[in-house]
């Protein structure tokens, strides 16, 4: 008589199998459900589905959402355990899929749909109206999204409701304009993190709305928003010490005047990126250095900064961890040596396309033992 082989998994308790399955991505858990009847039951344990992650162009996202949420809701009528959904680069995700998530996942707190190009305002309206606890929303590259606010199906008068979003990333949402941004920030007064990289239609007017309605903002990026000028910086400066992170990279209309205003009022800044702002010079770096001693990361690549600016930064920001002076052709060994001597905790330094020789390189290596140096000089190897 032949005795059937038993799997080691058959000796494990249900609790332990569920624990093992919890380390697998969503698509793998779905595959495990096909192994046998026992695994089918365990694979659909709600504890495994606090996060749903599907990231593939090939996935029919709407259909996947329908099937997954139907199975999860079969006993309770809703997917109350689902708090995080990540559907990145799913071009087959549509508004219908978002509406289904909104209806079946009322406790959703985190949604990422980067590169889901077929999603529009309609789907977002429905989702944020149903998922009242949503805190984190990333719609990077969703080019049809121009606004985010409560949809028309809200059970309460709209003027009495608001979104509780704290994190919003609209990078590469090229269609976003100032008026849409005004509606967003007006409906999301609790925003702490707002990223609008390459939203090329945003101007100083939109930036003014940010500073007027979202008074608790800690991190802001308007990098590559080429219409933003110093006047926008005057408005952001109203955020005061709440602002800890600011990127205005490649906003070439921003000059010393705007950065000085930021430094003067936002003195708790820890990260500042002015890369490509060629009108930024030692003048504003002096204000940044003297006003923002907590600075940890600074990118002044391709700015009009010299060794004198580096000296000021090194003396007043000794806790600097990351510094990029890429393409600053007026920075020499002298400036780099100032940084090396005073900022000995430096972890990353970019000196590509600078007038730095092997002497400056060796000084950094001597004083900043753990520093990774990015450079373009073959003689340094």
Buried (B, 14 or more C-beta within 10 A) or exposed (E): EEEEEEEEEEEEEEEEBBEEBBEBBBBEBBEBBEEEEEBEEBBBBBEBBBBBBBBBEEBBBBEBBBEBBEBBBEEEEBBBBBBBBBBBBBBBBBBBBBBBBBBBBBBBBBBBBBBBBBBBBBBBBBBBBBBBEBBBBBBBBBBBBBBBBBBEEBEEEEEEBBBBBBBBBBBBBBBBBBBBBBBBBBBBBBBBBBBBBBBBBBBBBBBBBBBEBBBEBBBBBBBBBBBBBBBBBBBBBBBBEBBBBBBBBBBBBBBBBBBBBBBBBBBBBBBBBBBBBBBBBBBBBBBBBBBBBEBBBBBBBBBBBBBBBBBBBBBBBBEBBBBBBBBBEBBBBBBBBBBBBBBBEBBBBBBBBBBBBEEBBBBBEEBBEEBEBEBEBEEBE
